[in-house]
Amino acid sequence: MNDQDLLVEAVLSSGVVLPSPGTGFLRLQAAAASEDAGPRELAAAVAHDPALTGALLRVANSPVFRPRSAPRTAQEAITMLGRVRTLATAASTAMRGHCADLDRAAIEALWQASARAADLSYLFCRETEHRAWADTTYLAGLMQDAGVAVLLRRAPEHAHLLRHSGPALEVATRAVSALTGCDHAAAGFLVARNWKLPEVVCETIRCHHDPLQATRLADAPRRITLMLAVGRRLRDGPSPDWTDWAELALDEFGTDEVELDRLFTEFAMHD
């Protein structure tokens, strides 16, 4: 049993309760499992979930995805987003629904940071030769810190630590892990696995704060994990979190600090 397995076992034995994905997400996931299902069928699956429908429209109308015309219905939003990004939005929305009774400002800071990191990781992936993984990278980016919310469900007294942005928020997520005695990456991995997200996403979430373990992953999850690190770097600047990933990202993608600054400027145009 390796260190990551031990962390997962620690979460399972700690009394943390893993959230259920909710009926809206399950209906959408079931519809998406059929290769014959298109936007009409996926829209029908979310028709009775106003929170999810609203989230899909907000994401589809965001500058990151540059819609030619503003989607006005769930079907139009799903057509523009595609299957994986639709599931990503649904998973994030379902997870957010489990945080309704927690510190609102803290949870909002967490989810906004996750959404921003997901946007930047997605845009970065599309700059690389691995652009086919962009939607999956977006899904992993949105859910990478879902484990923090899970830990706060058990220990809500620590939620105030997340009322920050940038590098301070990353420090706070690690503090939540330390104070609860559980690793939030391992908790997020368990959520992703229980919600039947793609295995590559589960493995990425599991190692998104562990460069050494990330280097031992297969090519796809390793590269996506590095893309998430680049997304956090573009969001937060050259933070302590980035120090552990900088050399790995340089070796994999050739992204030195000059290139990262160029990308930051370019991606700012999407805001």
C-alpha positions in Angstrom: 0.0 0.0 0.0 1.5 3.4 -1.1 1.2 6.7 0.6 -1.8 7.7 -1.5 -3.6 4.5 -0.6 -2.9 5.2 3.1 -4.4 8.7 2.8 -7.6 7.3 1.2 -7.9 4.7 4.0 -7.4 7.5 6.5 -10.3 9.4 5.0 -12.6 6.4 5.0 -11.9 5.6 8.6 -12.2 9.3 9.8 -16.0 9.5 9.8 -16.2 11.7 6.7 -19.5 11.3 5.0 -19.2 11.3 1.2 -22.0 13.3 -0.5 -24.4 11.8 -3.0 -24.4 13.3 -6.5 -28.2 14.1 -6.5 -30.9 13.1 -8.8 -30.3 15.8 -11.4 -26.7 14.7 -11.9 -27.6 11.0 -11.9 -30.2 11.6 -14.6 -27.8 13.5 -16.7 -25.0 11.0 -16.2 -27.4 8.1 -17.2 -28.4 10.0 -20.3 -24.8 10.8 -21.2 -23.9 7.1 -20.9 -25.8 6.4 -24.2 -23.7 7.2 -27.3 -27.0 7.8 -29.1 -28.0 10.6 -26.7 -27.6 14.1 -28.0 -28.2 17.6 -26.6 -32.0 17.1 -26.7 -31.8 14.0 -24.5 -29.3 15.6 -22.1 -31.5 18.7 -21.9 -34.5 16.5 -21.0 -32.5 14.9 -18.2 -32.0 18.3 -16.5 -35.3 19.8 -17.4 -36.6 19.7 -13.8 -33.4 20.9 -12.2 -33.5 24.8 -12.3 -30.2 25.1 -10.5 -28.4 22.9 -13.0 -30.1 24.5 -16.0 -29.0 27.9 -14.7 -25.4 26.8 -14.1 -25.2 25.4 -17.7 -26.4 28.7 -19.1 -24.0 30.7 -17.0 -21.0 28.5 -18.1 -22.0 28.4 -21.7 -22.3 32.2 -21.8 -18.9 32.8 -20.1 -16.1 34.5 -22.2 -13.9 31.4 -21.9 -16.1 29.5 -24.4 -16.7 32.5 -26.7 -20.3 31.7 -27.8 -21.1 33.1 -31.2 -24.6 33.7 -30.0 -25.8 33.6 -26.4 -27.4 30.2 -25.6 -30.9 30.7 -24.2 -32.0 27.2 -23.4 -30.4 24.2 -21.7 -30.3 22.4 -25.1 -28.5 25.3 -26.7 -26.0 25.4 -23.7 -25.4 21.7 -23.9 -24.9 21.8 -27.7 -22.2 24.5 -27.2 -20.5 22.9 -24.1 -20.5 19.3 -25.3 -20.9 16.2 -23.2 -17.9 16.3 -20.9 -18.1 20.0 -20.0 -21.9 19.6 -19.4 -21.1 16.8 -16.9 -18.4 18.9 -15.4 -20.8 21.7 -14.7 -23.4 19.3 -13.4 -20.9 17.7 -11.0 -19.7 21.1 -9.7 -23.3 22.2 -9.2 -24.2 19.1 -7.3 -21.2 19.4 -5.1 -22.0 23.1 -4.4 -25.5 22.1 -3.4 -24.0 20.2 -0.5 -22.4 23.3 0.9 -25.6 25.4 1.2 -25.4 25.6 5.1 -21.6 26.3 5.3 -19.9 29.7 5.5 -21.2 31.3 2.3 -18.3 33.7 1.7 -15.8 31.0 2.2 -17.5 28.4 0.0 -18.0 31.1 -2.7 -14.3 31.8 -2.6 -13.5 28.1 -3.0 -15.8 27.6 -5.9 -14.8 30.7 -7.7 -11.2 29.7 -7.4 -11.9 26.2 -8.7 -13.9 27.6 -11.7 -11.1 30.1 -12.5 -8.4 27.4 -12.3 -10.6 25.1 -14.5 -11.0 27.9 -17.1 -7.2 28.5 -17.2 -6.3 24.9 -17.3 -8.7 24.3 -20.1 -7.3 27.3 -22.1 -3.7 26.1 -21.4 -4.5 22.6 -22.6 -5.8 23.9 -25.9 -2.4 25.6 -26.4 -0.6 22.2 -26.2 -0.5 19.2 -28.5 -2.9 17.5 -26.0 -5.8 19.7 -26.7 -8.1 16.6 -27.1 -7.9 16.4 -23.3 -9.2 20.0 -22.8 -12.7 19.1 -21.7 -11.5 16.4 -19.3 -9.0 18.8 -17.9 -11.8 21.3 -17.3 -13.8 18.6 -15.4 -10.7 17.8 -13.3 -10.1 21.4 -12.6 -13.6 22.1 -11.4 -13.6 19.2 -9.1 -10.0 19.3 -7.8 -10.9 20.9 -4.5 -14.2 19.2 -4.0 -12.6 17.3 -1.1 -12.2 20.5 0.8 -16.0 20.9 0.9 -16.4 17.3 2.1 -14.0 17.9 5.0 -15.8 21.1 5.9 -19.1 19.2 6.1 -17.6 17.3 9.1 -15.7 20.3 10.5 -17.6 23.5 9.5 -15.7 25.6 12.1 -12.7 25.7 9.8 -14.6 27.2 6.8 -13.7 30.8 7.7 -10.1 29.9 6.7 -11.2 30.0 3.0 -12.2 33.6 2.9 -9.2 34.4 0.8 -8.1 34.4 -2.8 -4.9 33.5 -4.7 -2.0 31.7 -2.9 -3.7 32.4 0.5 -6.6 30.2 -0.5 -4.2 27.4 -1.5 -2.6 27.7 2.0 -6.0 27.6 3.6 -7.0 24.4 1.7 -3.9 22.7 3.0 -4.7 24.0 6.5 -8.1 22.4 6.4 -6.5 19.1 5.6 -4.1 19.5 8.5 -6.7 20.6 11.0 -9.2 17.8 10.1 -6.5 15.1 9.9 -7.7 14.2 6.4 -6.2 14.8 3.0 -8.6 16.8 0.9 -7.1 15.4 -2.3 -7.9 11.9 -1.1 -11.4 12.9 -0.1 -11.9 14.5 -3.6 -10.7 11.3 -5.2 -13.3 9.3 -3.3 -16.1 11.7 -4.3 -15.0 11.5 -8.0 -14.8 7.7 -7.8 -18.2 7.3 -6.1 -19.8 9.7 -8.6 -18.3 7.5 -11.4 -16.3 10.3 -13.0 -13.7 9.1 -15.5 -10.8 7.3 -14.0 -8.3 9.8 -15.4 -10.1 12.5 -13.5 -10.1 10.5 -10.3 -6.4 9.9 -10.5 -5.7 13.5 -11.3 -7.6 14.8 -8.3 -5.9 12.2 -6.1 -2.4 13.6 -7.0 -3.1 17.3 -7.7 -1.1 18.4 -4.7 1.6 15.7 -4.9 4.1 16.1 -7.7 6.0 13.0 -6.8 2.9 10.8 -7.1 1.9 12.6 -10.3 5.1 11.6 -12.0 4.2 7.9 -11.4 0.8 8.2 -13.2 0.2 7.1 -16.8 0.7 9.7 -19.5 -2.9 11.2 -19.6 -3.5 11.7 -15.9 0.1 12.9 -15.4 -0.2 15.6 -18.1 -3.7 16.7 -16.9 -2.3 16.9 -13.3 0.4 19.2 -14.6 -2.1 21.2 -16.5 -4.1 21.8 -13.3 -0.9 23.0 -11.7 -0.3 25.4 -14.6 -3.9 26.6 -14.2 -3.3 27.4 -10.5 -0.1 29.1 -11.4 -1.9 31.3 -14.0 -4.6 32.0 -11.4 -2.3 32.7 -8.4 1.0 33.8 -9.8 4.3 32.3 -8.7 3.1 30.9 -5.4 4.7 28.3 -3.1 2.3 25.7 -4.6 3.9 26.3 -8.0 7.5 25.8 -6.8 7.0 22.1 -6.6 5.5 21.9 -10.1 7.6 24.4 -12.1 10.4 22.1 -13.3 8.0 19.3 -14.2 5.8 21.6 -16.3 8.9 23.0 -18.0 10.1 19.5 -18.9 6.6 18.4 -20.1 5.4 21.6 -21.9 8.3 24.0 -22.1 6.5 26.5 -20.0 9.1 28.8 -18.4 8.2 32.0 -16.5 8.3 34.1 -19.7 5.8 31.8 -21.5 3.6 31.7 -18.4 3.5 35.5 -18.3 2.6 35.6 -22.0 -0.2 33.1 -21.5 -1.5 35.1 -18.5 -1.8 38.2 -20.7 -3.4 36.3 -23.5 -5.9 34.5 -21.3 -6.8 37.8 -19.6 -8.5 38.7 -22.9 -11.1 36.0 -22.2 -12.3 37.8 -19.1 
